[in-house]
Amino acid sequence: MSTPITQNTDRVSRAFLDALREYRMAGPGTAVLVAVSGGPDSLTLLHLFCRWRETLGVKLHAACLDHGLRGDVSREESLWVKAVCESWGVPCTLGRWEAPSHSGLSPQDAARRERRAFLLKTLEEIGGHCVAQGHQADDQAETLLMRLIQGSGLQGLGGIRPKEGVWIRPLLFVSRAAIEAYCLENGLRPRRDLSNDRNDYLRNRIRHGILPAIRAELNPGLVETLGRTAVVLQDDRRWFESCVDREAEAALSAEPDGIRIKLDVFGGLHPSLQRGLIRRAFRMLLDRSRRNMDSVPGMAACERVRELALHGRGGGTAEISGGMRAYKAYEYLEFRAEPGTARLDSGTDEDPEETAVPLAAPGVTDLPDGRRAAVRWAFGPKPAPAPGEWVIPWPSLDVPPVLRHRRPGDRIRLRGGSRKLKKYWIGQKVPRLWRSRLWLLTDPEAGARSQIRWAEGVGAADQEIGQEIWLILQLLI
């Protein structure tokens, strides 16, 4: 990296280093995964990290995903990226993705999500701390205009954040023109994706038509103006999130089966805070289910959930996104991740299709609804459960535990005697929609009417005197 530093290169370098320092993106000892496509932005980003790696004290690794959308061209580009990385002394991980024919997403959206998953997987494999992406100031301006045109709230209009979890964008305050000049000044020969020149997509139409027109006729400094606007809105959003934090302490809880919002608290909040809680619950559910999708539900989804919470009937549901659903119970709203193969109850109280799953004990068993059941044993006095665990009395290690759905006439022994499970659920106001999907832990040795020792939504059956064997169950999403 002995290329002479020109005035523009010095300006780009200072902006890069300032962003790293101001937003605490990467310091000494940080292992940085640099996402490289081969275009001007990502190539400049990698070049800057290589130029300053000794000063910064960072460790570098690169990653490049061939999306398979441009055939042999994209494959050749990924191999070129790997060769450049190796010549600069940076190890590089390549990936390839074949776009599915039916994913419900546009090829661009599907590719973006796959790239995100690939980068996170690579980051984990190399033991890295952050992923550096080449977003720059013109990308930010295009994003703000695009979201304004499409409709967005405070979070969307904040645009691209310099640092977001493991994601860092050190070039976010550098213009596209300065990056192009940096490539020329430093002898870089980036690859060009010709699809960026087409006006098939909204971002490209903004890039090639709307943004240049506004700059020419109204505001030559539009990119800088929108960049400052994004910073202000991001500050506003951080303040708003602190308000949501306060309300979440009273309204939001993480339960073994999902994320709950208390309706009595929710109903008294300002609509903005209601939407903030809905988005917070959604993000918590995404983190728990480890789903690779956008972390923010759109305005339409938020309004569906608000309408359900404020005016919907008990047992009603609202689709959020990607199999994420909100259910209204009598006192709370619950968010659940529904696997693509999961059977949603029709809302009737008919008998469900029989499902019985023998459990590994001890061990972890995959369930048909996408969850997992973790089982371990304890002996002697009843142990205190960890968060999310149930402690269930068990007759013998020779009796294998089974999870199944309800059957006609199921009963459970509670304090005061045996009760019909259906009547108990009704008395506890368990939504009818859920009852056919809730799990029961049973003793298979007791025949067709096997003894229910634990029921989702009820808990463990009443224990016998002198109980010494305990099954500890946890349902994992």
C-alpha positions as a printed NumPy array, in Angstrom:
array([[  0.   ,   0.   ,   0.   ],
       [  2.756,   2.445,  -0.989],
       [  0.642,   4.438,  -3.482],
       [  1.22 ,   8.208,  -3.021],
       [ -1.584,   9.906,  -1.063],
       [ -3.306,  12.647,  -3.077],
       [ -5.613,  15.307,  -1.647],
       [ -8.747,  13.275,  -2.457],
       [ -7.223,  10.036,  -1.132],
       [ -6.266,  11.851,   2.057],
       [ -9.829,  13.199,   2.408],
       [-11.358,   9.738,   1.915],
       [ -8.868,   8.199,   4.354],
       [ -9.661,  10.782,   7.025],
       [-13.417,  10.242,   6.606],
       [-12.867,   6.475,   6.89 ],
       [-10.723,   6.784,  10.026],
       [-13.034,   9.38 ,  11.595],
       [-16.037,   7.1  ,  11.159],
       [-14.185,   4.163,  12.706],
       [-13.222,   6.286,  15.708],
       [-16.45 ,   8.27 ,  16.228],
       [-18.721,   5.232,  16.053],
       [-16.239,   2.86 ,  17.721],
       [-16.417,   0.437,  14.834],
       [-13.071,  -1.324,  15.135],
       [-10.097,  -0.93 ,  17.456],
       [ -6.867,  -2.785,  18.167],
       [ -7.371,  -6.534,  18.097],
       [-10.684,  -6.369,  16.225],
       [-11.195,  -9.126,  13.644],
       [-12.957,  -7.442,  10.715],
       [-14.761,  -9.368,   7.978],
       [-14.838,  -7.14 ,   4.881],
       [-17.694,  -7.824,   2.461],
       [-16.246,  -7.481,  -1.049],
       [-18.201,  -7.706,  -4.285],
       [-15.475,  -6.299,  -6.517],
       [-17.235,  -2.986,  -7.18 ],
       [-15.7  ,   0.454,  -6.457],
       [-17.175,   0.83 ,  -2.974],
       [-16.16 ,  -2.527,  -1.517],
       [-12.772,  -2.518,  -3.235],
       [-12.026,   0.938,  -1.808],
       [-13.152,  -0.252,   1.615],
       [-10.792,  -3.239,   1.536],
       [ -7.939,  -1.084,   0.2  ],
       [ -8.375,   1.41 ,   3.051],
       [ -8.414,  -1.336,   5.677],
       [ -5.236,  -2.779,   4.17 ],
       [ -3.574,   0.662,   4.039],
       [ -4.339,   1.375,   7.702],
       [ -4.431,  -2.109,   9.246],
       [ -1.158,  -1.731,  11.133],
       [ -2.153,   1.675,  12.485],
       [ -5.581,   0.369,  13.476],
       [ -4.259,  -2.946,  14.8  ],
       [ -7.077,  -4.911,  13.136],
       [ -7.122,  -8.408,  11.665],
       [ -8.699,  -8.702,   8.218],
       [-10.647, -11.39 ,   6.41 ],
       [-12.701, -10.91 ,   3.235],
       [-15.846, -12.626,   1.998],
       [-17.478, -12.636,  -1.426],
       [-20.764, -14.297,  -2.373],
       [-21.514, -15.249,  -5.967],
       [-25.273, -14.778,  -6.215],
       [-25.509, -16.822,  -9.395],
       [-27.762, -14.159, -10.957],
       [-25.36 , -13.361, -13.818],
       [-24.068, -16.828, -14.645],
       [-20.383, -17.25 , -15.444],
       [-19.75 , -13.503, -15.139],
       [-20.491, -13.384, -11.425],
       [-18.514, -16.587, -10.863],
       [-15.482, -15.096, -12.607],
       [-15.827, -11.898, -10.562],
       [-15.772, -13.79 ,  -7.279],
       [-12.581, -15.596,  -8.316],
       [-11.078, -12.223,  -9.274],
       [-11.95 , -10.836,  -5.834],
       [-10.243, -13.789,  -4.162],
       [ -7.105, -13.237,  -6.236],
       [ -6.991,  -9.522,  -5.348],
       [ -7.483, -10.291,  -1.645],
       [ -4.675, -12.831,  -1.646],
       [ -2.341, -10.386,  -3.427],
       [ -3.046,  -7.883,  -0.623],
       [ -2.416, -10.48 ,   2.065],
       [ -6.061, -10.896,   3.071],
       [ -7.623, -14.384,   3.332],
       [-10.925, -14.611,   1.466],
       [-13.94 , -16.891,   1.814],
       [-16.055, -17.445,  -1.294],
       [-19.656, -18.577,  -1.357],
       [-22.12 , -19.418,  -4.097],
       [-25.897, -19.257,  -4.041],
       [-28.375, -20.58 ,  -6.551],
       [-31.499, -18.42 ,  -6.523],
       [-34.61 , -20.525,  -5.761],
       [-37.295, -20.474,  -8.436],
       [-40.077, -19.808,  -5.901],
       [-39.121, -17.926,  -2.741],
       [-41.892, -15.333,  -2.605],
       [-39.246, -12.602,  -2.923],
       [-37.74 , -10.689,  -5.797],
       [-34.346, -12.068,  -6.878],
       [-32.683,  -8.95 ,  -5.444],
       [-34.372,  -9.259,  -2.034],
       [-33.67 , -12.986,  -1.875],
       [-30.027, -12.387,  -2.803],
       [-29.678,  -9.652,  -0.178],
       [-30.98 , -11.915,   2.568],
       [-28.781, -14.77 ,   1.442],
       [-25.743, -12.474,   1.416],
       [-26.536, -11.365,   4.955],
       [-26.809, -14.991,   6.121],
       [-23.563, -15.902,   4.322],
       [-21.658, -13.03 ,   5.937],
       [-22.942, -13.855,   9.419],
       [-22.026, -17.512,   8.963],
       [-18.539, -16.589,   7.76 ],
       [-18.109, -14.155,  10.647],
       [-18.91 , -16.945,  13.087],
       [-16.565, -19.389,  11.343],
       [-13.569, -17.032,  11.497],
       [-14.321, -15.844,  15.032],
       [-14.705, -12.27 ,  13.793],
       [-16.148,  -9.279,  15.62 ],
       [-17.785,  -7.203,  12.88 ],
       [-18.718,  -7.124,   9.192],
       [-17.605,  -4.07 ,   7.192],
       [-19.826,  -3.073,   4.264],
       [-19.154,  -0.537,   1.52 ],
       [-22.287,   1.638,   1.787],
       [-21.443,   5.251,   0.976],
       [-23.089,   8.689,   1.092],
       [-24.945,   8.393,  -2.228],
       [-26.397,   5.07 ,  -1.074],
       [-27.684,   6.871,   2.012],
       [-29.299,   9.657,  -0.048],
       [-30.937,   7.114,  -2.383],
       [-32.218,   5.119,   0.594],
       [-33.85 ,   8.155,   2.222],
       [-35.543,   9.212,  -1.035],
       [-36.696,   5.662,  -1.742],
       [-38.222,   5.234,   1.72 ],
       [-39.877,   8.644,   1.546],
       [-41.474,   7.684,  -1.781],
       [-42.576,   4.262,  -0.512],
       [-43.729,   5.55 ,   2.862],
       [-41.846,   5.044,   6.102],
       [-41.68 ,   6.049,   9.741],
       [-38.866,   7.402,  11.864],
       [-36.806,   4.226,  11.742],
       [-36.967,   3.874,   7.96 ],
       [-36.244,   7.54 ,   7.296],
       [-33.14 ,   7.274,   9.441],
       [-31.692,   5.327,   6.53 ],
       [-28.503,   3.312,   6.827],
       [-26.823,   3.427,  10.226],
       [-23.023,   3.689,  10.458],
       [-22.977,   0.91 ,  13.053],
       [-25.752,  -1.595,  13.671],
       [-24.924,  -4.632,  15.751],
       [-22.031,  -6.406,  14.033],
       [-22.474,  -4.342,  10.839],
       [-20.19 ,  -1.342,  10.262],
       [-20.147,   1.123,   7.317],
       [-16.966,   3.242,   7.495],
       [-17.577,   4.866,   4.066],
       [-21.078,   6.135,   4.812],
       [-19.877,   9.753,   4.808],
       [-17.867,   9.483,   1.568],
       [-19.491,  10.335,  -1.773],
       [-19.578,   8.015,  -4.75 ],
       [-17.563,  10.554,  -6.768],
       [-14.794,  10.605,  -4.148],
       [-14.683,   6.801,  -4.148],
       [-14.424,   6.69 ,  -7.952],
       [-11.565,   9.195,  -7.758],
       [ -9.897,   7.128,  -5.026],
       [ -9.915,   4.088,  -7.31 ],
       [ -8.28 ,   6.061, -10.13 ],
       [ -5.676,   7.623,  -7.87 ],
       [ -4.689,   4.291,  -6.34 ],
       [ -4.673,   2.18 ,  -9.499],
       [ -7.679,   0.087,  -8.513],
       [ -9.618,  -1.604, -11.305],
       [-13.026,  -2.448,  -9.832],
       [-15.497,  -4.679, -11.618],
       [-18.757,  -3.177, -12.846],
       [-22.17 ,  -4.781, -12.42 ],
       [-24.022,  -3.696, -15.552],
       [-27.385,  -4.363, -13.896],
       [-26.765,  -1.19 , -11.86 ],
       [-27.104,   0.813, -15.086],
       [-30.645,  -0.419, -15.773],
       [-33.728,   1.395, -14.529],
       [-35.68 ,  -1.751, -13.686],
       [-35.6  ,  -1.025,  -9.944],
       [-36.701,   1.972,  -7.899],
       [-33.239,   2.569,  -6.442],
       [-31.708,   2.715,  -9.906],
       [-34.377,   5.135, -11.12 ],
       [-33.641,   7.36 ,  -8.14 ],
       [-29.896,   7.037,  -8.754],
       [-29.964,   7.839, -12.462],
       [-32.968,  10.169, -12.712],
       [-34.518,  11.68 ,  -9.596],
       [-31.408,  12.409,  -7.519],
       [-29.413,  14.037, -10.376],
       [-32.454,  16.156, -11.306],
       [-32.874,  17.478,  -7.747],
       [-29.164,  18.203,  -7.496],
       [-29.142,  20.028, -10.811],
       [-32.283,  22.111, -10.273],
       [-32.781,  22.498,  -6.508],
       [-29.858,  21.518,  -4.297],
       [-26.357,  20.703,  -5.565],
       [-25.435,  19.519,  -2.074],
       [-28.387,  17.119,  -1.797],
       [-26.264,  14.076,  -0.868],
       [-24.646,  15.961,   2.015],
       [-28.008,  17.417,   3.093],
       [-29.696,  14.026,   3.202],
       [-26.699,  12.57 ,   5.018],
       [-27.077,  15.182,   7.775],
       [-30.837,  14.53 ,   7.869],
       [-30.189,  10.827,   8.377],
       [-27.874,  11.549,  11.323],
       [-30.511,  13.772,  12.989],
       [-33.269,  11.194,  12.473],
       [-31.045,   8.439,  13.838],
       [-30.499,  10.532,  16.988],
       [-34.266,  11.033,  17.251],
       [-34.784,   7.308,  16.857],
       [-32.327,   6.519,  19.65 ],
       [-34.298,   8.818,  21.963],
       [-37.549,   7.159,  20.891],
       [-36.091,   3.69 ,  21.516],
       [-35.186,   4.775,  25.052],
       [-38.883,   5.628,  25.552],
       [-39.836,   2.181,  24.224],
       [-37.314,   0.649,  26.638],
       [-39.144,   2.192,  29.586],
       [-42.562,   0.989,  28.428],
       [-41.22 ,  -2.467,  27.58 ],
       [-40.262,  -3.057,  31.215],
       [-43.938,  -3.044,  32.177],
       [-45.576,  -4.267,  28.978],
       [-43.274,  -6.812,  27.354],
       [-42.203, -10.277,  28.493],
       [-40.376, -13.202,  26.906],
       [-42.297, -16.413,  27.601],
       [-41.294, -19.978,  26.676],
       [-43.806, -20.022,  23.81 ],
       [-43.464, -16.503,  22.465],
       [-43.234, -12.793,  23.223],
       [-46.143, -11.193,  25.083],
       [-47.459,  -7.635,  25.358],
       [-49.864,  -6.857,  28.2  ],
       [-53.006,  -5.364,  26.692],
       [-53.902,  -3.208,  29.709],
       [-50.559,  -1.389,  29.402],
       [-50.56 ,  -1.357,  25.596],
       [-54.003,   0.233,  25.323],
       [-53.   ,   3.3  ,  27.337],
       [-49.94 ,   4.169,  25.247],
       [-49.504,   6.701,  22.46 ],
       [-49.847,   5.046,  19.01 ],
       [-46.141,   5.689,  18.324],
       [-45.15 ,   3.746,  21.429],
       [-47.628,   0.986,  20.545],
       [-45.904,   0.578,  17.179],
       [-42.529,   0.672,  18.931],
       [-43.552,  -2.188,  21.228],
       [-44.839,  -4.221,  18.287],
       [-41.529,  -3.794,  16.475],
       [-39.602,  -4.603,  19.658],
       [-41.593,  -7.822,  20.188],
       [-41.024,  -8.764,  16.545],
       [-37.266,  -8.257,  16.819],
       [-37.139, -10.287,  20.035],
       [-38.98 , -13.1  ,  18.287],
       [-36.589, -12.948,  15.327],
       [-33.601, -13.169,  17.651],
       [-35.107, -16.186,  19.407],
       [-36.076, -18.05 ,  16.224],
       [-32.858, -17.042,  14.379],
       [-34.726, -16.24 ,  11.193],
       [-32.925, -14.546,   8.319],
       [-35.281, -11.726,   7.39 ],
       [-35.775,  -7.998,   7.785],
       [-35.839,  -6.905,  11.42 ],
       [-38.635,  -4.346,  11.143],
       [-42.278,  -5.011,  10.198],
       [-43.781,  -2.441,   7.855],
       [-46.442,   0.121,   8.738],
       [-49.259,  -2.022,   7.331],
       [-48.234,  -4.979,   9.521],
       [-47.969,  -2.766,  12.607],
       [-51.449,  -1.379,  11.973],
       [-52.901,  -4.888,  11.566],
       [-51.48 ,  -5.843,  14.941],
       [-52.649,  -2.599,  16.582],
       [-56.167,  -3.128,  15.236],
       [-56.166,  -6.676,  16.599],
       [-54.897,  -5.542,  20.012],
       [-57.301,  -2.635,  20.393],
       [-60.452,  -3.865,  18.664],
       [-60.051,  -7.552,  17.739],
       [-61.827, -10.415,  19.441],
       [-60.106, -12.874,  21.74 ],
       [-58.537, -15.704,  19.778],
       [-58.031, -13.51 ,  16.705],
       [-54.758, -13.402,  14.802],
       [-52.797, -11.005,  12.604],
       [-50.082, -11.933,  10.122],
       [-46.927,  -9.851,  10.536],
       [-44.321, -11.153,   8.106],
       [-42.599, -14.369,   7.081],
       [-44.691, -16.699,   9.24 ],
       [-44.568, -14.392,  12.256],
       [-48.02 , -13.996,  13.788],
       [-49.679, -12.101,  16.622],
       [-52.449, -13.79 ,  18.647],
       [-54.873, -12.009,  20.924],
       [-55.649, -13.656,  24.233],
       [-57.842, -12.135,  26.912],
       [-55.147, -10.218,  28.744],
       [-52.217, -10.114,  26.359],
       [-51.02 , -10.164,  22.774],
       [-48.601, -12.981,  21.939],
       [-46.129, -13.091,  19.054],
       [-45.155, -16.501,  17.702],
       [-42.995, -17.822,  14.89 ],
       [-44.989, -20.296,  12.84 ],
       [-42.853, -22.78 ,  10.844],
       [-43.762, -23.029,   7.182],
       [-44.989, -26.592,   7.702],
       [-46.921, -25.879,  10.872],
       [-50.658, -26.479,  10.729],
       [-52.655, -23.473,  11.843],
       [-55.848, -24.304,  13.659],
       [-58.941, -23.371,  11.704],
       [-60.354, -21.632,  14.746],
       [-62.875, -24.404,  15.432],
       [-62.774, -26.612,  18.507],
       [-62.68 , -29.847,  16.54 ],
       [-60.403, -32.693,  17.571],
       [-56.907, -32.268,  16.138],
       [-55.003, -34.694,  13.999],
       [-53.024, -37.059,  16.224],
       [-49.369, -36.141,  16.746],
       [-47.155, -37.999,  19.227],
       [-43.405, -37.465,  19.57 ],
       [-41.227, -39.688,  21.812],
       [-38.619, -37.532,  23.567],
       [-34.933, -38.23 ,  24.011],
       [-34.347, -38.255,  27.767],
       [-31.925, -36.762,  28.395],
       [-31.475, -34.934,  25.095],
       [-33.062, -32.576,  22.565],
       [-35.878, -33.633,  20.199],
       [-37.091, -31.765,  17.108],
       [-40.865, -31.212,  17.08 ],
       [-43.105, -30.997,  13.994],
       [-43.978, -27.346,  14.688],
       [-40.334, -26.292,  14.348],
       [-39.602, -26.09 ,  18.063],
       [-37.312, -28.382,  20.044],
       [-37.897, -30.104,  23.368],
       [-34.921, -30.303,  25.741],
       [-35.193, -32.882,  28.541],
       [-32.996, -33.639,  31.539],
       [-33.482, -35.479,  34.839],
       [-33.187, -34.431,  38.477],
       [-33.463, -36.537,  41.647],
       [-34.378, -35.915,  45.256],
       [-36.179, -32.757,  46.458],
       [-37.914, -30.71 ,  43.78 ],
       [-35.275, -28.5  ,  42.091],
       [-35.79 , -24.812,  41.289],
       [-36.37 , -24.358,  37.532],
       [-34.235, -22.074,  35.396],
       [-36.075, -19.447,  33.296],
       [-38.141, -21.171,  30.616],
       [-38.029, -24.604,  32.307],
       [-40.769, -26.743,  33.821],
       [-40.09 , -29.244,  36.6  ],
       [-42.453, -32.204,  36.232],
       [-42.901, -35.181,  38.602],
       [-42.133, -38.472,  36.838],
       [-42.862, -42.055,  37.921],
       [-39.749, -43.883,  36.737],
       [-36.766, -43.636,  34.404],
       [-38.214, -46.71 ,  32.67 ],
       [-41.259, -44.698,  31.539],
       [-40.396, -42.805,  28.328],
       [-41.795, -39.265,  27.996],
       [-43.967, -38.442,  24.966],
       [-45.269, -35.09 ,  23.736],
       [-48.587, -35.149,  21.918],
       [-51.556, -32.939,  21.103],
       [-54.889, -33.24 ,  22.895],
       [-57.382, -36.07 ,  22.503],
       [-61.105, -36.172,  23.293],
       [-61.691, -36.621,  27.018],
       [-58.166, -35.668,  28.136],
       [-57.946, -34.967,  31.865],
       [-55.204, -33.582,  34.088],
       [-54.8  , -34.008,  37.846],
       [-54.694, -30.655,  39.619],
       [-55.039, -29.609,  43.224],
       [-58.571, -30.532,  44.219],
       [-58.827, -33.482,  41.843],
       [-58.859, -34.451,  38.183],
       [-60.317, -32.015,  35.654],
       [-61.13 , -32.126,  31.957],
       [-58.336, -30.355,  30.13 ],
       [-60.726, -28.624,  27.726],
       [-62.764, -27.12 ,  30.563],
       [-59.621, -26.038,  32.369],
       [-58.305, -24.259,  29.261],
       [-61.654, -22.516,  28.801],
       [-61.634, -21.421,  32.428],
       [-58.098, -20.08 ,  32.015],
       [-59.196, -18.265,  28.824],
       [-56.658, -20.063,  26.632],
       [-57.608, -18.976,  23.076],
       [-59.457, -21.694,  21.178],
       [-57.116, -21.214,  18.221],
       [-54.194, -22.474,  20.29 ],
       [-55.653, -25.515,  22.   ],
       [-55.072, -27.995,  19.177],
       [-51.442, -26.921,  18.871],
       [-50.44 , -26.949,  22.543],
       [-48.249, -29.82 ,  23.691],
       [-49.065, -32.358,  26.402],
       [-46.42 , -34.451,  28.161],
       [-47.777, -37.918,  28.777],
       [-47.028, -41.379,  30.097],
       [-47.453, -43.725,  27.098],
       [-47.781, -46.788,  29.331],
       [-51.25 , -45.768,  30.475],
       [-53.01 , -46.686,  27.216],
       [-55.201, -44.554,  24.997],
       [-56.   , -42.195,  27.852],
       [-52.378, -41.752,  28.878],
       [-51.848, -39.731,  32.018],
       [-51.086, -36.062,  31.325],
       [-48.19 , -34.986,  33.5  ],
       [-47.754, -31.507,  32.018],
       [-49.781, -29.347,  29.642],
       [-48.708, -26.231,  27.785],
       [-50.766, -23.402,  29.199],
       [-51.357, -25.317,  32.446],
       [-48.032, -26.528,  33.794],
       [-47.184, -29.698,  35.703],
       [-49.819, -31.985,  37.169],
       [-50.125, -32.173,  40.936],
       [-47.242, -34.218,  42.326],
       [-47.463, -37.382,  44.377],
       [-46.28 , -37.487,  47.985],
       [-42.654, -38.597,  48.265],
       [-41.803, -37.7  ,  44.665],
       [-38.088, -38.246,  43.961],
       [-37.729, -38.243,  40.153],
       [-38.201, -35.047,  38.181],
       [-38.252, -34.458,  34.449],
       [-37.085, -30.957,  33.506],
       [-38.557, -29.784,  30.196],
       [-37.789, -26.743,  28.074],
       [-39.426, -25.881,  24.748],
       [-37.007, -24.036,  22.456],
       [-38.055, -21.938,  19.471]])
